[in-house]
Amino acid sequence: MRNPKFVIMPIVKNISDTQLKTLPDFKPGYTVKVHQRIKEGGKERVQIFEGLVIARKGGTGANASFMVRKISYGVGVERIYPLHSPNIVKLEIVKSPDARRAKLYYVRERQDNLPRVRKNGKPKAK
């Protein structure tokens, strides 16, 4: 019996460049609006999820993904989006500060959900 990992790999490699999306460059620390296509029954609508990008994985390839976190009614909500998903209609950058880390997982413990970022080259005061 063949390993399923070897069966899936050629499928991922055969994704053509026309199927990969061209999205704006963004990094962890950016605040983004993700316009996501949602299907409910026979209807389809676009829902906006605005939050802080806390991680990116996979570079810009077919397997790339990013994680967005927001606070909704006092509860932290995180979503992981495949970068080239057909369900992502549009991605807007709201804020683009420079974060000091590649992964902002420490934001989960912070109350205000704001990372320590630099604005105009100066560290943010605590």
C-alpha distance (Angstrom), angle and dihedral (degrees) to the residues before:
residue distance angle dihedral
M1 . . .
R2 3.78 . .
N3 3.75 123.7 .
P4 3.85 109.2 -106.3
K5 3.81 90.2 -135.6
F6 3.80 90.3 68.4
V7 3.79 92.1 49.3
I8 3.81 94.3 53.7
M9 3.82 97.2 44.9
P10 3.83 97.2 72.6
I11 3.81 89.4 50.6
V12 3.82 91.5 55.6
K13 3.80 91.9 45.1
N14 3.81 91.6 52.2
I15 3.80 93.7 60.6
S16 3.77 103.4 117.5
D17 3.78 125.5 -134.4
T18 3.80 89.6 -111.1
Q19 3.81 90.0 66.0
L20 3.82 93.3 52.2
K21 3.80 113.4 91.4
T22 3.77 126.7 -127.6
L23 3.80 105.0 -132.2
P24 3.81 128.1 169.5
D25 3.79 117.3 -90.4
F26 3.78 111.4 -97.4
K27 3.79 136.2 164.5
P28 3.79 137.3 -164.4
G29 3.79 108.4 -68.5
Y30 3.80 94.4 43.3
T31 3.79 119.1 118.0
V32 3.80 109.1 -135.3
K33 3.79 140.3 179.5
V34 3.80 112.3 -137.5
H35 3.81 113.2 -159.7
Q36 3.80 103.5 -153.7
R37 3.80 127.1 -171.3
I38 3.83 111.0 -129.1
K39 3.81 124.7 -168.4
E40 3.79 117.0 -153.2
G41 3.77 113.9 177.4
G42 3.79 106.3 -50.0
K43 3.79 94.6 -23.6
E44 3.77 129.6 88.3
R45 3.79 128.0 -156.6
V46 3.79 140.2 167.1
Q47 3.80 118.9 -115.3
I48 3.81 123.5 -167.5
F49 3.81 120.1 -139.1
E50 3.81 111.0 -170.5
G51 3.77 119.6 -170.9
L52 3.77 150.6 112.3
V53 3.80 120.4 -61.5
I54 3.81 103.9 -128.3
A55 3.83 99.6 172.0
R56 3.79 145.2 10.6
K57 3.77 125.4 -163.3
G58 3.77 134.7 -175.9
G59 3.80 99.6 26.6
T60 3.81 110.9 -117.6
G61 3.81 98.7 -40.8
A62 3.79 129.9 115.4
N63 3.82 92.4 -84.9
A64 3.81 95.3 49.1
S65 3.80 119.3 128.9
F66 3.78 139.6 172.7
M67 3.80 134.3 -154.3
V68 3.82 122.7 -136.0
R69 3.80 124.6 -167.8
K70 3.79 129.8 -165.8
I71 3.79 137.3 166.6
S72 3.80 112.3 -118.3
Y73 3.81 116.8 -175.2
G74 3.80 90.8 -23.9
V75 3.82 94.6 -49.6
G76 3.80 123.5 106.7
V77 3.81 113.6 -123.3
E78 3.80 122.9 -168.3
R79 3.77 128.4 -170.9
I80 3.77 129.6 -173.7
Y81 3.79 114.7 -147.7
P82 3.80 127.1 -168.6
L83 3.80 104.7 -125.0
H84 3.81 95.4 -131.8
S85 3.81 97.9 37.3
P86 3.81 115.4 146.2
N87 3.83 87.3 -139.1
I88 3.81 91.9 67.5
V89 3.79 106.0 89.3
K90 3.79 98.7 177.2
L91 3.79 140.3 -10.0
E92 3.82 119.3 -150.3
I93 3.79 125.8 -169.5
V94 3.81 111.2 -137.4
K95 3.84 101.0 173.8
S96 3.78 129.7 7.9
P97 3.83 111.8 -167.9
D98 3.81 122.8 158.9
A99 3.80 111.7 -102.9
R100 3.79 119.8 -155.8
R101 3.82 95.3 -139.0
A102 3.78 135.9 56.1
K103 3.81 92.9 -138.2
L104 3.80 119.3 34.7
Y105 3.80 99.1 -160.5
Y106 3.82 90.3 135.6
V107 3.81 88.1 73.4
R108 3.81 88.1 76.8
E109 3.81 90.3 71.4
R110 3.80 95.8 43.4
Q111 3.79 117.7 95.3
D112 3.78 99.6 -143.8
N113 3.84 95.8 43.7
L114 3.80 91.8 -131.7
P115 3.80 119.5 132.0
R116 3.76 123.6 -139.6
V117 3.78 100.8 -97.5
R118 3.78 138.3 166.9
K119 3.75 121.2 -118.3
N120 3.79 115.2 -168.0
G121 3.81 91.7 -11.5
K122 3.81 96.2 -58.4
P123 3.82 122.7 112.7
K124 3.77 115.9 -115.6
A125 3.80 115.0 -103.5
K126 3.78 116.3 -117.9
